[in-house]
Amino acid sequence: MTLSKDVFANASIAFDLDGTLVDTAPDLVRALNAVILPRGLQPVLVSDVREMVGRGAKAMIRRAHDRQDVALTETEVDALFPAFIESYHSNVAADSIPFPNVRETLDRLAEAGARLSVCTNKPSVLADLLLRELELDGYFERVIGPERTRAKKPAADHVHDALGAGHHRAAMVGDSAPDVDAAKAAGVPSIILSYGYSEKPAGSLGADRLIHEFSDVPETLAEIWRTVSD
């Protein structure tokens, strides 16, 4: 179905990255285990890491220890972080793949005139590299990681910086509580994908819409914006 340019032209849409656009859990768990196994912890499973991703790499390292009742100071987290980044960076897209229909849907939105960006708590250099490796980088005007904003999700600044200025309509598309909370703080509607990386059930996060397929993003956005304008 062709999207209406009256609706999408000069609309700005910010997307979360991990768990929304790309299934990155296999590569994240590889890097996480490379850091924690030498410390005597048991390996984290891919299914478990999907619940740890939304608030960034340091939070993921901390939660991996918390789950095994191992105390970890902030100084220790800071010390482990570079090793995690090095391990992850070395093979950032070995097993990570876009979720079904991501490319086709981004094509539809871009063709209709929408301005697309990434709003992620993943370190910016890693987000850039991952998108480049998967040949998704060409879709986005901006990739805003935590170092490229004044305050990361769930802060409103992160969403505002990703969306940019001068748009007629805006929205945030994500998969977890920081996405919903940041969108609310920024005063824009949010869509949550049920397949993503969320600590809580996706339906309990308070998004404007919960959907199950990425291909449903355009029509859901059009419905939200029509409702707002009525």
CYANA upper distance limits for C-alpha pairs under 8 A (distance plus 0.5 A):
  2 THR  CA    108 ARG  CA      8.11
  3 LEU  CA      7 VAL  CA      8.39
  3 LEU  CA      8 PHE  CA      7.97
  3 LEU  CA    108 ARG  CA      7.62
  3 LEU  CA    109 LEU  CA      8.01
  3 LEU  CA    112 ALA  CA      6.43
  3 LEU  CA    218 PRO  CA      8.17
  4 SER  CA      8 PHE  CA      6.91
  4 SER  CA    112 ALA  CA      7.09
  5 LYS  CA      9 ALA  CA      5.50
  5 LYS  CA    112 ALA  CA      5.50
  5 LYS  CA    113 GLY  CA      6.88
  7 VAL  CA     11 ALA  CA      7.97
  7 VAL  CA    222 ALA  CA      7.23
  8 PHE  CA    109 LEU  CA      7.72
  8 PHE  CA    112 ALA  CA      6.21
  8 PHE  CA    113 GLY  CA      6.20
  8 PHE  CA    114 ALA  CA      5.61
  8 PHE  CA    169 ARG  CA      8.46
  8 PHE  CA    222 ALA  CA      8.47
  9 ALA  CA    112 ALA  CA      6.52
  9 ALA  CA    113 GLY  CA      4.60
  9 ALA  CA    114 ALA  CA      5.73
  9 ALA  CA    115 ARG  CA      8.46
 10 ASN  CA    113 GLY  CA      6.48
 10 ASN  CA    114 ALA  CA      5.91
 10 ASN  CA    115 ARG  CA      6.70
 10 ASN  CA    167 HIS  CA      5.84
 10 ASN  CA    168 HIS  CA      6.45
 10 ASN  CA    169 ARG  CA      7.81
 11 ALA  CA    113 GLY  CA      7.87
 11 ALA  CA    114 ALA  CA      5.41
 11 ALA  CA    115 ARG  CA      6.44
 11 ALA  CA    167 HIS  CA      5.93
 11 ALA  CA    168 HIS  CA      5.99
 11 ALA  CA    169 ARG  CA      5.11
 11 ALA  CA    170 ALA  CA      6.17
 12 SER  CA    114 ALA  CA      6.45
 12 SER  CA    115 ARG  CA      5.17
 12 SER  CA    116 LEU  CA      6.43
 12 SER  CA    117 SER  CA      8.18
 12 SER  CA    163 LEU  CA      6.11
 12 SER  CA    164 GLY  CA      8.18
 12 SER  CA    167 HIS  CA      6.36
 12 SER  CA    168 HIS  CA      8.14
 12 SER  CA    169 ARG  CA      6.69
 12 SER  CA    170 ALA  CA      5.22
 12 SER  CA    171 ALA  CA      7.25
 13 ILE  CA    114 ALA  CA      7.67
 13 ILE  CA    115 ARG  CA      6.75
 13 ILE  CA    116 LEU  CA      5.57
 13 ILE  CA    117 SER  CA      6.81
 13 ILE  CA    163 LEU  CA      6.96
 13 ILE  CA    170 ALA  CA      6.08
 13 ILE  CA    171 ALA  CA      5.57
 13 ILE  CA    172 MET  CA      6.42
 13 ILE  CA    173 VAL  CA      7.81
 14 ALA  CA    116 LEU  CA      6.53
 14 ALA  CA    117 SER  CA      5.27
 14 ALA  CA    118 VAL  CA      5.85
 14 ALA  CA    119 CYS  CA      6.34
 14 ALA  CA    159 VAL  CA      7.61
 14 ALA  CA    162 ALA  CA      6.65
 14 ALA  CA    163 LEU  CA      6.40
 14 ALA  CA    170 ALA  CA      8.43
 14 ALA  CA    171 ALA  CA      6.88
 14 ALA  CA    172 MET  CA      5.36
 14 ALA  CA    173 VAL  CA      6.68
 15 PHE  CA     20 THR  CA      7.74
 15 PHE  CA     21 LEU  CA      7.89
 15 PHE  CA    116 LEU  CA      8.12
 15 PHE  CA    117 SER  CA      6.69
 15 PHE  CA    118 VAL  CA      5.26
 15 PHE  CA    119 CYS  CA      6.16
 15 PHE  CA    120 THR  CA      8.26
 15 PHE  CA    172 MET  CA      6.47
 15 PHE  CA    173 VAL  CA      5.32
 15 PHE  CA    174 GLY  CA      6.43
 16 ASP  CA     20 THR  CA      6.24
 16 ASP  CA     21 LEU  CA      7.41
 16 ASP  CA    118 VAL  CA      6.30
 16 ASP  CA    119 CYS  CA      5.63
 16 ASP  CA    120 THR  CA      5.73
 16 ASP  CA    172 MET  CA      8.31
 16 ASP  CA    173 VAL  CA      6.79
 16 ASP  CA    174 GLY  CA      5.34
 16 ASP  CA    175 ASP  CA      7.85
 16 ASP  CA    179 ASP  CA      7.72
 17 LEU  CA     21 LEU  CA      5.57
 17 LEU  CA     22 VAL  CA      6.61
 17 LEU  CA    118 VAL  CA      7.04
 17 LEU  CA    119 CYS  CA      7.63
 17 LEU  CA    120 THR  CA      6.32
 17 LEU  CA    122 LYS  CA      8.48
 17 LEU  CA    127 ALA  CA      8.28
 17 LEU  CA    174 GLY  CA      8.22
 18 ASP  CA     22 VAL  CA      5.91
 18 ASP  CA     23 ASP  CA      6.74
 18 ASP  CA     24 THR  CA      6.36
 18 ASP  CA     25 ALA  CA      8.37
 18 ASP  CA     53 VAL  CA      7.93
 18 ASP  CA     54 GLY  CA      8.14
 18 ASP  CA    120 THR  CA      8.24
 18 ASP  CA    122 LYS  CA      8.43
 18 ASP  CA    196 GLY  CA      8.43
 18 ASP  CA    197 TYR  CA      8.04
 19 GLY  CA     23 ASP  CA      5.91
 19 GLY  CA     24 THR  CA      7.46
 19 GLY  CA     25 ALA  CA      8.45
 19 GLY  CA     50 ARG  CA      8.31
 19 GLY  CA    174 GLY  CA      8.23
 19 GLY  CA    175 ASP  CA      6.78
 19 GLY  CA    195 TYR  CA      7.86
 19 GLY  CA    196 GLY  CA      4.77
 19 GLY  CA    197 TYR  CA      5.61
 20 THR  CA     99 PHE  CA      7.98
 20 THR  CA    173 VAL  CA      8.10
 20 THR  CA    174 GLY  CA      6.00
 20 THR  CA    175 ASP  CA      6.27
 20 THR  CA    193 LEU  CA      7.13
 20 THR  CA    195 TYR  CA      8.49
 20 THR  CA    196 GLY  CA      6.37
 21 LEU  CA     98 PRO  CA      6.23
 21 LEU  CA     99 PHE  CA      6.48
 21 LEU  CA    102 VAL  CA      6.89
 22 VAL  CA     96 SER  CA      7.19
 22 VAL  CA     97 ILE  CA      6.07
 22 VAL  CA     98 PRO  CA      4.59
 22 VAL  CA     99 PHE  CA      5.93
 23 ASP  CA     96 SER  CA      5.98
 23 ASP  CA     97 ILE  CA      6.00
 23 ASP  CA     98 PRO  CA      6.49
 23 ASP  CA     99 PHE  CA      6.64
 24 THR  CA     28 LEU  CA      6.70
 24 THR  CA     93 ALA  CA      8.21
 24 THR  CA     95 ASP  CA      7.91
 24 THR  CA     96 SER  CA      5.11
 24 THR  CA     97 ILE  CA      7.41
 25 ALA  CA     29 VAL  CA      6.46
 25 ALA  CA     46 VAL  CA      6.51
 25 ALA  CA     49 VAL  CA      7.03
 25 ALA  CA     50 ARG  CA      6.60
 25 ALA  CA     96 SER  CA      7.70
 26 PRO  CA     30 ARG  CA      6.86
 26 PRO  CA     46 VAL  CA      6.49
 26 PRO  CA     95 ASP  CA      6.54
 26 PRO  CA     96 SER  CA      7.05
 27 ASP  CA     31 ALA  CA      6.89
 27 ASP  CA     88 TYR  CA      7.36
 27 ASP  CA     91 ASN  CA      7.95
 27 ASP  CA     92 VAL  CA      6.88
 27 ASP  CA     93 ALA  CA      7.41
 27 ASP  CA     94 ALA  CA      7.19
 27 ASP  CA     95 ASP  CA      6.53
 27 ASP  CA     96 SER  CA      6.86
 28 LEU  CA     32 LEU  CA      6.56
 28 LEU  CA     49 VAL  CA      8.15
 28 LEU  CA     88 TYR  CA      7.17
 29 VAL  CA     33 ASN  CA      6.45
 29 VAL  CA     44 VAL  CA      7.14
 29 VAL  CA     45 LEU  CA      7.45
 29 VAL  CA     46 VAL  CA      6.44
 29 VAL  CA     49 VAL  CA      6.76
 30 ARG  CA     34 ALA  CA      6.76
 30 ARG  CA     88 TYR  CA      8.13
 31 ALA  CA     35 VAL  CA      7.12
 31 ALA  CA     84 PHE  CA      6.15
 31 ALA  CA     85 ILE  CA      8.21
 31 ALA  CA     87 SER  CA      5.72
 31 ALA  CA     88 TYR  CA      5.53
 32 LEU  CA     36 ILE  CA      6.85
 32 LEU  CA     44 VAL  CA      8.20
 32 LEU  CA     60 MET  CA      8.48
 32 LEU  CA     61 ILE  CA      7.35
 32 LEU  CA     84 PHE  CA      6.71
 33 ASN  CA     37 LEU  CA      6.04
 33 ASN  CA     43 PRO  CA      6.11
 33 ASN  CA     44 VAL  CA      6.92
 34 ALA  CA     38 PRO  CA      7.81
 34 ALA  CA     84 PHE  CA      7.87
 34 ALA  CA     87 SER  CA      7.68
 35 VAL  CA     39 ARG  CA      8.01
 35 VAL  CA     80 LEU  CA      7.41
 35 VAL  CA     83 ALA  CA      7.05
 35 VAL  CA     84 PHE  CA      6.48
 36 ILE  CA     40 GLY  CA      7.41
 36 ILE  CA     41 LEU  CA      6.22
 36 ILE  CA     42 GLN  CA      8.23
 36 ILE  CA     43 PRO  CA      7.99
 36 ILE  CA     61 ILE  CA      8.47
 36 ILE  CA     64 ALA  CA      8.46
 36 ILE  CA     65 HIS  CA      8.50
 37 LEU  CA     41 LEU  CA      5.64
 37 LEU  CA     42 GLN  CA      6.83
 37 LEU  CA     43 PRO  CA      6.91
 41 LEU  CA     65 HIS  CA      8.11
 41 LEU  CA     68 GLN  CA      7.77
 42 GLN  CA     68 GLN  CA      8.42
 44 VAL  CA     48 ASP  CA      6.93
 44 VAL  CA     49 VAL  CA      7.19
 44 VAL  CA     64 ALA  CA      7.59
 45 LEU  CA     49 VAL  CA      6.84
 46 VAL  CA     50 ARG  CA      7.01
 47 SER  CA     51 GLU  CA      8.08
 48 ASP  CA     52 MET  CA      7.67
 49 VAL  CA     53 VAL  CA      6.98
 49 VAL  CA     60 MET  CA      8.16
 50 ARG  CA    196 GLY  CA      8.09
 50 ARG  CA    197 TYR  CA      5.19
 50 ARG  CA    198 SER  CA      7.46
 51 GLU  CA    197 TYR  CA      5.86
 51 GLU  CA    198 SER  CA      5.72
 51 GLU  CA    199 GLU  CA      5.18
 52 MET  CA     59 ALA  CA      7.81
 52 MET  CA     60 MET  CA      5.69
 52 MET  CA     63 ARG  CA      7.30
 52 MET  CA    197 TYR  CA      7.92
 52 MET  CA    198 SER  CA      8.13
 52 MET  CA    199 GLU  CA      7.39
 53 VAL  CA     57 ALA  CA      7.54
 53 VAL  CA     59 ALA  CA      8.26
 53 VAL  CA     60 MET  CA      6.49
 53 VAL  CA    197 TYR  CA      6.98
 53 VAL  CA    198 SER  CA      8.38
 54 GLY  CA    121 ASN  CA      7.68
 54 GLY  CA    176 SER  CA      6.83
 54 GLY  CA    177 ALA  CA      8.30
 54 GLY  CA    178 PRO  CA      7.40
 54 GLY  CA    197 TYR  CA      7.17
 54 GLY  CA    198 SER  CA      7.42
 55 ARG  CA     59 ALA  CA      6.46
 55 ARG  CA     60 MET  CA      7.96
 55 ARG  CA    121 ASN  CA      6.70
 55 ARG  CA    153 LYS  CA      8.32
 55 ARG  CA    178 PRO  CA      7.64
 56 GLY  CA     60 MET  CA      6.86
 56 GLY  CA    121 ASN  CA      5.67
 56 GLY  CA    122 LYS  CA      6.10
 56 GLY  CA    123 PRO  CA      8.37
 57 ALA  CA     61 ILE  CA      6.81
 57 ALA  CA     81 PHE  CA      7.97
 57 ALA  CA    122 LYS  CA      7.44
 58 LYS  CA     62 ARG  CA      6.71
 58 LYS  CA     77 VAL  CA      6.92
 58 LYS  CA     78 ASP  CA      8.05
 58 LYS  CA     81 PHE  CA      6.91
 59 ALA  CA     63 ARG  CA      6.55
 60 MET  CA     64 ALA  CA      6.64
 61 ILE  CA     65 HIS  CA      7.14
 61 ILE  CA     77 VAL  CA      7.43
 61 ILE  CA     80 LEU  CA      8.47
 61 ILE  CA     81 PHE  CA      8.33
 62 ARG  CA     66 ASP  CA      6.72
 62 ARG  CA     72 LEU  CA      7.31
 62 ARG  CA     77 VAL  CA      7.23
 63 ARG  CA     67 ARG  CA      6.50
 64 ALA  CA     68 GLN  CA      7.37
 65 HIS  CA     69 ASP  CA      6.74
 65 HIS  CA     70 VAL  CA      5.52
 65 HIS  CA     71 ALA  CA      7.27
 65 HIS  CA     72 LEU  CA      7.41
 66 ASP  CA     70 VAL  CA      6.21
 66 ASP  CA     71 ALA  CA      7.29
 66 ASP  CA     72 LEU  CA      8.43
 72 LEU  CA     76 GLU  CA      6.63
 72 LEU  CA     77 VAL  CA      7.30
 73 THR  CA     77 VAL  CA      6.85
 74 GLU  CA     78 ASP  CA      6.67
 75 THR  CA     79 ALA  CA      6.74
 76 GLU  CA     80 LEU  CA      6.71
 77 VAL  CA     81 PHE  CA      6.61
 78 ASP  CA     82 PRO  CA      8.13
 79 ALA  CA     83 ALA  CA      8.45
 80 LEU  CA     84 PHE  CA      6.99
 81 PHE  CA     85 ILE  CA      6.76
 82 PRO  CA     86 GLU  CA      6.58
 83 ALA  CA     87 SER  CA      6.66
 84 PHE  CA     88 TYR  CA      6.57
 85 ILE  CA     89 HIS  CA      6.27
 86 GLU  CA     90 SER  CA      6.68
 87 SER  CA     91 ASN  CA      7.68
 88 TYR  CA     92 VAL  CA      5.81
 89 HIS  CA    126 LEU  CA      7.10
 92 VAL  CA     96 SER  CA      8.09
 92 VAL  CA    126 LEU  CA      8.05
 92 VAL  CA    129 LEU  CA      8.00
 92 VAL  CA    130 LEU  CA      6.57
 93 ALA  CA     97 ILE  CA      7.94
 93 ALA  CA    130 LEU  CA      6.59
 93 ALA  CA    133 GLU  CA      7.03
 93 ALA  CA    134 LEU  CA      7.73
 97 ILE  CA    134 LEU  CA      7.90
 98 PRO  CA    102 VAL  CA      6.78
 98 PRO  CA    103 ARG  CA      8.25
 98 PRO  CA    134 LEU  CA      8.25
 99 PHE  CA    214 PHE  CA      8.16
100 PRO  CA    213 GLU  CA      8.31
100 PRO  CA    214 PHE  CA      7.55
101 ASN  CA    105 THR  CA      6.44
101 ASN  CA    213 GLU  CA      8.46
101 ASN  CA    214 PHE  CA      6.63
101 ASN  CA    215 SER  CA      6.17
102 VAL  CA    106 LEU  CA      6.60
102 VAL  CA    214 PHE  CA      6.66
102 VAL  CA    215 SER  CA      7.52
103 ARG  CA    107 ASP  CA      6.62
103 ARG  CA    136 LEU  CA      8.15
104 GLU  CA    108 ARG  CA      6.87
104 GLU  CA    215 SER  CA      8.29
105 THR  CA    109 LEU  CA      6.80
105 THR  CA    214 PHE  CA      7.71
105 THR  CA    215 SER  CA      6.09
105 THR  CA    217 VAL  CA      8.17
105 THR  CA    218 PRO  CA      8.03
106 LEU  CA    110 ALA  CA      6.55
106 LEU  CA    139 TYR  CA      7.51
107 ASP  CA    111 GLU  CA      6.53
107 ASP  CA    139 TYR  CA      8.36
108 ARG  CA    112 ALA  CA      6.78
109 LEU  CA    113 GLY  CA      7.06
109 LEU  CA    114 ALA  CA      5.94
109 LEU  CA    218 PRO  CA      7.42
110 ALA  CA    114 ALA  CA      5.65
110 ALA  CA    115 ARG  CA      7.32
110 ALA  CA    116 LEU  CA      7.97
110 ALA  CA    139 TYR  CA      7.86
115 ARG  CA    140 PHE  CA      7.93
115 ARG  CA    141 GLU  CA      7.40
116 LEU  CA    139 TYR  CA      7.16
116 LEU  CA    140 PHE  CA      5.46
116 LEU  CA    141 GLU  CA      6.53
116 LEU  CA    142 ARG  CA      8.06
116 LEU  CA    163 LEU  CA      8.32
117 SER  CA    139 TYR  CA      8.40
117 SER  CA    140 PHE  CA      5.25
117 SER  CA    141 GLU  CA      6.04
117 SER  CA    142 ARG  CA      5.43
117 SER  CA    143 VAL  CA      6.36
117 SER  CA    144 ILE  CA      8.22
117 SER  CA    162 ALA  CA      6.38
117 SER  CA    163 LEU  CA      7.11
118 VAL  CA    140 PHE  CA      7.37
118 VAL  CA    142 ARG  CA      6.85
118 VAL  CA    143 VAL  CA      5.16
118 VAL  CA    144 ILE  CA      6.44
118 VAL  CA    145 GLY  CA      8.49
118 VAL  CA    162 ALA  CA      6.96
119 CYS  CA    143 VAL  CA      6.92
119 CYS  CA    144 ILE  CA      5.63
119 CYS  CA    145 GLY  CA      6.81
119 CYS  CA    158 HIS  CA      7.30
119 CYS  CA    159 VAL  CA      6.95
119 CYS  CA    162 ALA  CA      6.15
120 THR  CA    124 SER  CA      8.43
120 THR  CA    127 ALA  CA      8.32
120 THR  CA    143 VAL  CA      8.29
120 THR  CA    144 ILE  CA      6.81
120 THR  CA    145 GLY  CA      5.54
120 THR  CA    146 PRO  CA      7.57
120 THR  CA    153 LYS  CA      8.18
121 ASN  CA    145 GLY  CA      5.97
121 ASN  CA    146 PRO  CA      5.96
121 ASN  CA    152 LYS  CA      7.02
121 ASN  CA    153 LYS  CA      7.25
122 LYS  CA    126 LEU  CA      7.33
122 LYS  CA    127 ALA  CA      6.70
122 LYS  CA    145 GLY  CA      6.36
122 LYS  CA    146 PRO  CA      7.52
123 PRO  CA    127 ALA  CA      6.81
123 PRO  CA    145 GLY  CA      5.99
123 PRO  CA    146 PRO  CA      6.76
123 PRO  CA    147 GLU  CA      7.57
124 SER  CA    128 ASP  CA      6.57
124 SER  CA    143 VAL  CA      7.67
124 SER  CA    144 ILE  CA      7.05
124 SER  CA    145 GLY  CA      4.82
124 SER  CA    146 PRO  CA      7.27
124 SER  CA    147 GLU  CA      7.12
124 SER  CA    148 ARG  CA      7.86
125 VAL  CA    129 LEU  CA      6.70
126 LEU  CA    130 LEU  CA      6.49
127 ALA  CA    131 LEU  CA      6.63
127 ALA  CA    143 VAL  CA      7.90
127 ALA  CA    145 GLY  CA      7.84
128 ASP  CA    132 ARG  CA      6.63
128 ASP  CA    137 ASP  CA      7.78
128 ASP  CA    143 VAL  CA      7.57
129 LEU  CA    133 GLU  CA      6.55
130 LEU  CA    134 LEU  CA      6.73
131 LEU  CA    135 GLU  CA      6.39
131 LEU  CA    136 LEU  CA      5.41
131 LEU  CA    137 ASP  CA      5.34
132 ARG  CA    136 LEU  CA      6.63
132 ARG  CA    137 ASP  CA      5.75
136 LEU  CA    140 PHE  CA      8.41
142 ARG  CA    162 ALA  CA      6.95
143 VAL  CA    162 ALA  CA      7.55
144 ILE  CA    148 ARG  CA      5.98
144 ILE  CA    149 THR  CA      7.27
144 ILE  CA    158 HIS  CA      7.91
144 ILE  CA    161 ASP  CA      7.71
144 ILE  CA    162 ALA  CA      6.22
145 GLY  CA    149 THR  CA      7.51
145 GLY  CA    152 LYS  CA      8.12
146 PRO  CA    150 ARG  CA      8.31
146 PRO  CA    151 ALA  CA      7.42
146 PRO  CA    152 LYS  CA      5.60
146 PRO  CA    158 HIS  CA      8.17
149 THR  CA    157 ASP  CA      7.26
149 THR  CA    158 HIS  CA      6.14
149 THR  CA    161 ASP  CA      6.96
150 ARG  CA    157 ASP  CA      6.80
150 ARG  CA    158 HIS  CA      7.55
151 ALA  CA    155 ALA  CA      6.28
151 ALA  CA    156 ALA  CA      8.29
151 ALA  CA    157 ASP  CA      6.37
151 ALA  CA    158 HIS  CA      6.48
152 LYS  CA    157 ASP  CA      7.61
152 LYS  CA    158 HIS  CA      5.64
153 LYS  CA    157 ASP  CA      8.40
153 LYS  CA    158 HIS  CA      6.27
153 LYS  CA    159 VAL  CA      7.95
153 LYS  CA    178 PRO  CA      5.99
153 LYS  CA    179 ASP  CA      7.21
153 LYS  CA    181 ASP  CA      8.24
153 LYS  CA    182 ALA  CA      5.99
154 PRO  CA    158 HIS  CA      8.15
154 PRO  CA    177 ALA  CA      8.41
154 PRO  CA    178 PRO  CA      5.01
154 PRO  CA    179 ASP  CA      6.94
154 PRO  CA    180 VAL  CA      8.26
154 PRO  CA    181 ASP  CA      5.83
154 PRO  CA    182 ALA  CA      4.57
154 PRO  CA    183 ALA  CA      8.35
154 PRO  CA    185 ALA  CA      8.22
155 ALA  CA    159 VAL  CA      8.02
155 ALA  CA    181 ASP  CA      8.14
155 ALA  CA    182 ALA  CA      5.62
155 ALA  CA    185 ALA  CA      7.17
155 ALA  CA    186 ALA  CA      8.33
156 ALA  CA    160 HIS  CA      6.75
156 ALA  CA    182 ALA  CA      5.53
156 ALA  CA    183 ALA  CA      7.21
156 ALA  CA    184 LYS  CA      8.23
156 ALA  CA    185 ALA  CA      5.38
156 ALA  CA    186 ALA  CA      4.92
157 ASP  CA    161 ASP  CA      6.46
157 ASP  CA    186 ALA  CA      7.75
158 HIS  CA    162 ALA  CA      6.76
158 HIS  CA    182 ALA  CA      7.96
159 VAL  CA    163 LEU  CA      6.58
159 VAL  CA    172 MET  CA      7.99
159 VAL  CA    182 ALA  CA      7.00
159 VAL  CA    183 ALA  CA      7.13
159 VAL  CA    186 ALA  CA      7.00
160 HIS  CA    164 GLY  CA      6.62
160 HIS  CA    186 ALA  CA      7.10
163 LEU  CA    170 ALA  CA      7.68
169 ARG  CA    225 TRP  CA      7.97
170 ALA  CA    188 VAL  CA      6.73
170 ALA  CA    189 PRO  CA      7.91
171 ALA  CA    183 ALA  CA      8.00
171 ALA  CA    188 VAL  CA      5.88
171 ALA  CA    189 PRO  CA      5.58
171 ALA  CA    190 SER  CA      6.23
171 ALA  CA    191 ILE  CA      8.28
171 ALA  CA    221 LEU  CA      8.18
172 MET  CA    179 ASP  CA      7.60
172 MET  CA    180 VAL  CA      8.30
172 MET  CA    183 ALA  CA      6.53
172 MET  CA    188 VAL  CA      7.46
172 MET  CA    189 PRO  CA      6.87
172 MET  CA    190 SER  CA      5.24
172 MET  CA    191 ILE  CA      6.92
173 VAL  CA    179 ASP  CA      7.87
173 VAL  CA    190 SER  CA      6.19
173 VAL  CA    191 ILE  CA      5.29
173 VAL  CA    192 ILE  CA      6.51
173 VAL  CA    193 LEU  CA      8.23
174 GLY  CA    179 ASP  CA      6.02
174 GLY  CA    180 VAL  CA      7.95
174 GLY  CA    190 SER  CA      7.98
174 GLY  CA    191 ILE  CA      6.80
174 GLY  CA    192 ILE  CA      5.54
174 GLY  CA    193 LEU  CA      6.80
175 ASP  CA    179 ASP  CA      7.27
175 ASP  CA    191 ILE  CA      8.43
175 ASP  CA    192 ILE  CA      5.30
175 ASP  CA    193 LEU  CA      5.55
175 ASP  CA    194 SER  CA      7.23
175 ASP  CA    195 TYR  CA      8.09
175 ASP  CA    196 GLY  CA      5.49
175 ASP  CA    197 TYR  CA      6.61
175 ASP  CA    198 SER  CA      6.85
175 ASP  CA    202 ALA  CA      7.66
176 SER  CA    180 VAL  CA      7.23
176 SER  CA    192 ILE  CA      7.59
176 SER  CA    196 GLY  CA      7.78
176 SER  CA    197 TYR  CA      6.84
176 SER  CA    198 SER  CA      5.20
176 SER  CA    199 GLU  CA      7.85
176 SER  CA    200 LYS  CA      8.36
176 SER  CA    202 ALA  CA      7.42
176 SER  CA    205 LEU  CA      7.78
177 ALA  CA    181 ASP  CA      6.44
177 ALA  CA    198 SER  CA      7.58
177 ALA  CA    200 LYS  CA      8.42
177 ALA  CA    205 LEU  CA      6.35
178 PRO  CA    182 ALA  CA      6.33
179 ASP  CA    183 ALA  CA      6.63
179 ASP  CA    190 SER  CA      8.10
180 VAL  CA    184 LYS  CA      6.72
180 VAL  CA    190 SER  CA      6.47
180 VAL  CA    191 ILE  CA      8.33
180 VAL  CA    192 ILE  CA      8.16
180 VAL  CA    205 LEU  CA      7.35
180 VAL  CA    206 GLY  CA      7.42
180 VAL  CA    207 ALA  CA      6.17
181 ASP  CA    185 ALA  CA      6.66
182 ALA  CA    186 ALA  CA      6.60
183 ALA  CA    187 GLY  CA      6.55
183 ALA  CA    188 VAL  CA      5.74
183 ALA  CA    189 PRO  CA      6.74
183 ALA  CA    190 SER  CA      6.50
184 LYS  CA    188 VAL  CA      6.59
184 LYS  CA    189 PRO  CA      7.50
184 LYS  CA    190 SER  CA      8.25
189 PRO  CA    207 ALA  CA      8.03
189 PRO  CA    208 ASP  CA      6.50
189 PRO  CA    224 ILE  CA      8.14
190 SER  CA    207 ALA  CA      5.84
190 SER  CA    208 ASP  CA      5.86
190 SER  CA    209 ARG  CA      7.26
191 ILE  CA    207 ALA  CA      6.30
191 ILE  CA    208 ASP  CA      6.45
191 ILE  CA    209 ARG  CA      5.39
191 ILE  CA    210 LEU  CA      6.38
191 ILE  CA    211 ILE  CA      7.73
191 ILE  CA    217 VAL  CA      8.28
191 ILE  CA    221 LEU  CA      8.49
192 ILE  CA    202 ALA  CA      7.48
192 ILE  CA    207 ALA  CA      6.72
192 ILE  CA    209 ARG  CA      6.87
192 ILE  CA    210 LEU  CA      5.43
192 ILE  CA    211 ILE  CA      6.78
193 LEU  CA    202 ALA  CA      7.93
193 LEU  CA    210 LEU  CA      6.58
193 LEU  CA    211 ILE  CA      5.72
193 LEU  CA    212 HIS  CA      6.04
193 LEU  CA    213 GLU  CA      7.49
193 LEU  CA    214 PHE  CA      7.67
194 SER  CA    202 ALA  CA      5.99
194 SER  CA    203 GLY  CA      8.01
194 SER  CA    210 LEU  CA      7.12
194 SER  CA    211 ILE  CA      6.60
194 SER  CA    212 HIS  CA      5.64
195 TYR  CA    212 HIS  CA      7.01
198 SER  CA    202 ALA  CA      7.03
200 LYS  CA    204 SER  CA      7.47
200 LYS  CA    205 LEU  CA      7.80
201 PRO  CA    205 LEU  CA      7.66
202 ALA  CA    210 LEU  CA      7.87
203 GLY  CA    207 ALA  CA      8.33
203 GLY  CA    210 LEU  CA      6.92
208 ASP  CA    224 ILE  CA      8.34
209 ARG  CA    220 THR  CA      8.04
211 ILE  CA    216 ASP  CA      7.43
211 ILE  CA    217 VAL  CA      8.25
212 HIS  CA    216 ASP  CA      8.23
213 GLU  CA    217 VAL  CA      8.15
216 ASP  CA    220 THR  CA      6.58
217 VAL  CA    221 LEU  CA      6.56
218 PRO  CA    222 ALA  CA      6.74
219 GLU  CA    223 GLU  CA      6.71
220 THR  CA    224 ILE  CA      6.74
221 LEU  CA    225 TRP  CA      6.62
222 ALA  CA    226 ARG  CA      6.56
223 GLU  CA    227 THR  CA      6.68
224 ILE  CA    228 VAL  CA      6.78
225 TRP  CA    229 SER  CA      6.70
226 ARG  CA    230 ASP  CA      6.62
